[in-house]
Amino acid sequence: MDKQQQILITMQDYANIHMVPIISREGGRLLQEVTAAAKPVSILEIGTAIGYSTLLLAAAMAPNGKITTIEQDGARLEIASNFLAQAGKLEQVSMIAGDAGEVLPALTGSFDLVFIDAAKGQYLDYLHKVMDKLLPGAVIIADNVLFRGWVLDDSNAPRRFRTIIKRLKAYLDFVTKDKRFKTVVHHTGDGMAVSHYQGRANI
Ligand SMILES: C[S@@+](CC[C@H](N)C(=O)[O-])C[C@H]1O[C@@H](n2cnc3c(N)ncnc32)[C@H](O)[C@@H]1O
């Protein structure tokens, strides 16, 4: 087993013990497949947690790739920074502490891959706020879009999740109907939407 694999296992153990939600194994595999195919050089990740998916992205992106990642929990960001340093990837990652909804409008630069994995009720807001930073052909990957299957059938969903479910449906509705996106919704893990941006550069 190589060093990076060992670090990923240590991160999975840390996430289990400390109850930090990280991408599922299946979801992680799909994330890496899509990233490896796209060979992005400028990635935006929304929702770093302890940097597990950041490391998966870093391993699959172009060798000269860079990742900007946003997380509102400062303690998690600190842990992510330690893990990414151990993996020798910290220099390729720029970490921003704060609420993504506030950070995104002020963000400069353009991106060829965006991974959305923060507040589930805010995905559409995040997407609207990154639209002007997407390069033509950019890939947008959103995790947990089927949210325990309730986005397809909410008859057994607890009341407290209704708003999140409604908003995830609105996200899927947008990326499947807007002509600037070609979207495939994978039933892998908790559901992952992979959208290819066909629009023009807005930058
Ligand atoms: C599911 S976890 C991310 C997991 C990570 N992408 C992975 O797979 O390893 C979601 C993270 O988003 C963060 N988060 C939630 N709302 C946020 C917001 N409005 N702005 C920034 N981060 C947020 C949470 O603190 C949490 O660490």
Ligand as a Chemical Component Dictionary entry (heavy atoms), coordinates in Angstrom:
data_LIG
# 
_chem_comp.id                   LIG 
_chem_comp.type                 NON-POLYMER 
_chem_comp.pdbx_formal_charge   0 
_chem_comp.three_letter_code    LIG 
# 
loop_
_chem_comp_atom.comp_id 
_chem_comp_atom.atom_id 
_chem_comp_atom.alt_atom_id 
_chem_comp_atom.type_symbol 
_chem_comp_atom.charge 
_chem_comp_atom.model_Cartn_x 
_chem_comp_atom.model_Cartn_y 
_chem_comp_atom.model_Cartn_z 
_chem_comp_atom.pdbx_ordinal 
LIG C1  C1  C 0  -20.086 16.442 3.685 1  
LIG S1  S1  S 1  -18.887 17.449 4.424 2  
LIG C2  C2  C 0  -17.631 17.577 3.185 3  
LIG C3  C3  C 0  -16.933 16.292 2.986 4  
LIG C4  C4  C 0  -15.727 16.384 2.064 5  
LIG N1  N1  N 0  -16.067 16.995 0.796 6  
LIG C5  C5  C 0  -15.233 14.969 1.813 7  
LIG O1  O1  O 0  -15.909 14.219 1.084 8  
LIG O2  O2  O -1 -14.176 14.628 2.340 9  
LIG C6  C6  C 0  -19.604 19.041 4.320 10 
LIG C7  C7  C 0  -18.698 20.123 4.877 11 
LIG O3  O3  O 0  -19.236 21.378 4.452 12 
LIG C8  C8  C 0  -19.074 22.294 5.492 13 
LIG N2  N2  N 0  -20.084 23.342 5.288 14 
LIG C9  C9  C 0  -21.420 23.288 5.506 15 
LIG N3  N3  N 0  -22.003 24.438 5.177 16 
LIG C10 C10 C 0  -21.016 25.251 4.726 17 
LIG C11 C11 C 0  -20.992 26.574 4.244 18 
LIG N4  N4  N 0  -22.105 27.293 4.171 19 
LIG N5  N5  N 0  -19.808 27.105 3.877 20 
LIG C12 C12 C 0  -18.658 26.372 3.957 21 
LIG N6  N6  N 0  -18.628 25.106 4.408 22 
LIG C13 C13 C 0  -19.790 24.553 4.796 23 
LIG C14 C14 C 0  -19.286 21.493 6.768 24 
LIG O4  O4  O 0  -18.665 22.125 7.873 25 
LIG C15 C15 C 0  -18.661 20.157 6.395 26 
LIG O5  O5  O 0  -17.337 20.045 6.866 27 
# 
loop_
_chem_comp_bond.comp_id 
_chem_comp_bond.atom_id_1 
_chem_comp_bond.atom_id_2 
_chem_comp_bond.value_order 
_chem_comp_bond.pdbx_ordinal 
LIG C1  S1  SING 1  
LIG S1  C2  SING 2  
LIG S1  C6  SING 3  
LIG C2  C3  SING 4  
LIG C3  C4  SING 5  
LIG C4  N1  SING 6  
LIG C4  C5  SING 7  
LIG C5  O1  DOUB 8  
LIG C5  O2  SING 9  
LIG C6  C7  SING 10 
LIG C7  O3  SING 11 
LIG C7  C15 SING 12 
LIG O3  C8  SING 13 
LIG C8  N2  SING 14 
LIG C8  C14 SING 15 
LIG N2  C9  SING 16 
LIG N2  C13 SING 17 
LIG C9  N3  DOUB 18 
LIG N3  C10 SING 19 
LIG C10 C11 SING 20 
LIG C10 C13 DOUB 21 
LIG C11 N4  SING 22 
LIG C11 N5  DOUB 23 
LIG N5  C12 SING 24 
LIG C12 N6  DOUB 25 
LIG N6  C13 SING 26 
LIG C14 O4  SING 27 
LIG C14 C15 SING 28 
LIG C15 O5  SING 29 
# 
